Amino acid sequence: MNSDNLLIWVEISRSALQKNFQILREIVGAKVQLAPMVKSNAYGHGLEICAKIFREVEADYLAVNSIFEAQKIRDLGDSGKIYIAGYTSISELEKAVELDAEFVVFNFETLEAIEKLNLPAKIHLKVETGTNRQGIQKSEISKFLAKISELKKIQLVGVAMHFADIEDTTNHDFAKKQLVEFQKIKTEIEAAGFQNLKFHAANSAATLLWDSTHFEICRTGIANCGMWPSEETFLSLAEDKKEKIVLMPALTWKTKIAQIKKIAAGESVGYGRSFVAEKDSTIAILPVGYYDGFARNYAEKGEVLVAGKRAKILGRICMNILMVDVSKIPNLKIEDEVVLLGKSGDDEITAEEIADWGGTINYEVTTRIRENILRKVVD
């Protein structure tokens, strides 16, 4: 499908995804397995596209949040390892086994259901070290291990944890405490007779910052897409590492001009008449809005790139339309390309900049791009 026939589309750079993966591979080395996260439509980059590209560069696992996403990967003809990081409901346990997916367990009821179903499940225990999301309390670990020992078909493959604030601060004292706790849990599990397990703790930030978090698997997320987990991660890395790591953003979000019109001084634009022109202006109407993932709260500070120049958003962002000021951009015509996120000419609007407009994080900016907007691979 050609972008000439589209109103809104997303371009994904194959070379950027490959480059980012290779950077992470160089950081962790050949002995540590990489499990790029492709959950939530690969952070908005397209699950199927990213799954294929990461397999091309020999990802050891593909990590997802749900059975639904695991099924999408299998539907591609992919037979490689899949790790389900989210909750697998009891009604979906049989499906997880059918898909040959490894999945996390943190409820004793899940083990009991596996026992009743007599399933040959491959599981990872998710243990609690201080994030207090999904995870087994330390006091309960021995109970889980005892039950697993009783079950003949079940295979304990790995043990996982998640950091609470490693990407939110340059003070990593709490993350270090979590890591110490995880090491203690690792010792306890191995002393109970469980050997050759895959322990994993590292998200993108931990993978970039500390070799000691790598263990057997790193579950890299947003860094695969060429975005930094946070400014704090970037600053921490700059302080701790001698080499400079350059990640390459892989996503460009585009639309087209649907109409160009002149308005006179004193005329208002959009719902609520929230913008009133102080002088005669030229505006462009773009067929994209909050339904598509371009949030209403981007409006006050927001801009787009038209012919490589910045055009300010005027008035409220509508469900399917937004309006921009193109008074200083000459020679425009209907269906000229507009960049919502990414590079155009010598300028660039980043996910981080858009996140600042909306008081959120770069993760949310790309992830909220509507899933049925076409993603196509370039370069």
Number of C-alpha atoms within 10 A of each C-alpha: 7 7 16 9 8 14 17 21 21 25 20 23 21 18 15 20 23 20 20 22 25 15 17 21 20 10 17 22 13 9 10 17 21 26 22 30 31 29 24 17 23 24 23 23 27 25 21 17 17 26 24 17 17 23 15 10 14 15 19 17 22 26 28 26 19 20 23 12 21 25 17 14 22 15 11 11 9 15 12 15 15 24 25 24 22 16 17 18 13 15 10 14 20 18 16 24 16 13 17 19 25 24 28 25 27 20 15 13 11 18 20 15 16 18 19 9 12 14 19 17 23 20 22 24 22 25 26 24 24 20 15 13 12 18 20 20 14 16 8 12 18 13 11 16 16 11 13 18 15 10 16 11 15 18 16 22 19 22 21 23 23 26 21 15 16 24 23 14 16 16 13 14 12 15 21 14 13 21 21 13 17 25 14 12 18 17 12 15 17 12 10 13 10 16 12 11 15 16 22 23 23 28 26 23 25 23 24 25 21 15 13 11 22 24 16 18 24 26 24 24 25 21 24 29 30 20 22 25 22 19 14 17 21 17 12 19 19 14 10 10 12 8 8 8 15 12 19 19 22 23 29 23 19 21 20 25 21 16 15 18 10 12 15 13 12 12 14 17 19 16 11 9 11 11 16 16 14 11 11 13 16 17 21 25 18 21 19 24 18 19 15 18 19 25 19 18 16 19 21 15 14 22 23 22 24 23 19 17 19 21 22 18 22 24 21 22 24 19 16 14 18 23 26 26 20 24 13 11 14 9 6 14 13 12 16 13 21 21 25 26 23 20 17 20 10 7 13 19 19 19 23 21 19 25 18 16 18 20 11 13 17 21 19 17 23 25 18 18 22 15 16 9 17 14 21 18 17 13 8
